[in-house]
């Protein structure tokens, strides 16, 4: 039986009571939110007066620990405490003391306040793909360019322009997708077998592509690159990747996940 049918079968008085109960809960939540917002806008000096003896002692010891900490200037101690007073008061009104709220001693809280956790940067998948493409472009172009320069005789295996760019684009996307898969919760990602199968299929396609575009008949559509041109491309790709990583704070998602795990 659907929920709508159940509601229709209920007595009118019962349905009315449920609606009134829901409205009362919404009003209660709205009132609580307004009250908490009012606390956040209250003068810190007034909030200090509202502290219980237990929380006042916590703040006193926290202030002392901060004054002894070399990582924060004395004139920044009071603002640092003022910033957390609203959440302390809100929790206090719910019967939760500061020691329970923060689950740490004043000394430990002082260390946390003076060593804030770095902001987690949400990684953009498109930037991850571009980052990998530039990495592989620098590696392949640089390697082929150097090998051709040191070779005394042409090997005939020069890398074509089309082959190079399609190869690095394919590898860049595949590795970005694989890295994202690694940090995705197991219950929300493809199975390992499917991922391996997809990877094998992509590698086979890329191998066939490289082989086909390297055939003599494809030279006009896929001209070989000059070794110096490959080295210049590698340098540009490396420099552009370095700039983009600093500009957009691109971090390998697997490395970022490990860093976050280490901080816990």
Secondary structure by P-SEA (a helix, b strand, c coil): ccaaaaaaaccaaaaaaaaaaaaaaaaaaaaaaaaaaaaaaccaaaaaaaccaaaaaaaaaaaaaaaacccccccaaaaaaaaaaaaaaaaaaacccccccccccaaaaaaaaaccccccccccaaaaaaaaaaaaaaaaaaaaaaaaaaccccccccccaaaaaaaaaaaaaaaaaaaaaaaccccccccaaaaaaaaaaaaaaaaaaaaaaacccccccbbbbcaaaaaaaaaaaaaaaaaaaaacccccaaaaaaaaaaac
